[in-house]
Structures are given as structure tokens and as C-alpha cells.
Amino acid sequence: MAVADYSIFLFHILFVGPLLILIGLYHDHPNFPKVIWQLLVILGIGIVLYHGWMAYSRYQLINSSK
């Protein structure tokens, strides 16, 4: 039975992505262009979706061989 390591995926899903989203939404520095903050939100959402998909794919790969 193979054991998958999901720690990188979970770290990005639970911490990195939401942190970028929160920074983009609740920034308080007016000197940066607004597009930078919007890109942080988009990047955070992309990170959560990408690592969620990769974790799901690894889960399917590991469990399909049973």
C-alpha cells in the first residue's frame, strides 16, 4: 500500500493561498497600483485550485491501484 505525502498540497491550500487572498483583499498601502492587489487575489485562488487539483489527482492515482 502506497502512502501519499499531501503536506505540500495542504500547506499551499490552507496557508499560502488564503494568505495571498487576504493580503490582496485587505491591503492598506495606497501607493501600489490596484492591479497588484487584484493579481495577488487571483494568484491566491489559482494556488488553492492548482494544489487542490494536484492533491485530488494524487489521491485518485494512489487509490485507483487498489
Beta strands, then each sheet from edge to edge (+ up, - down):
end
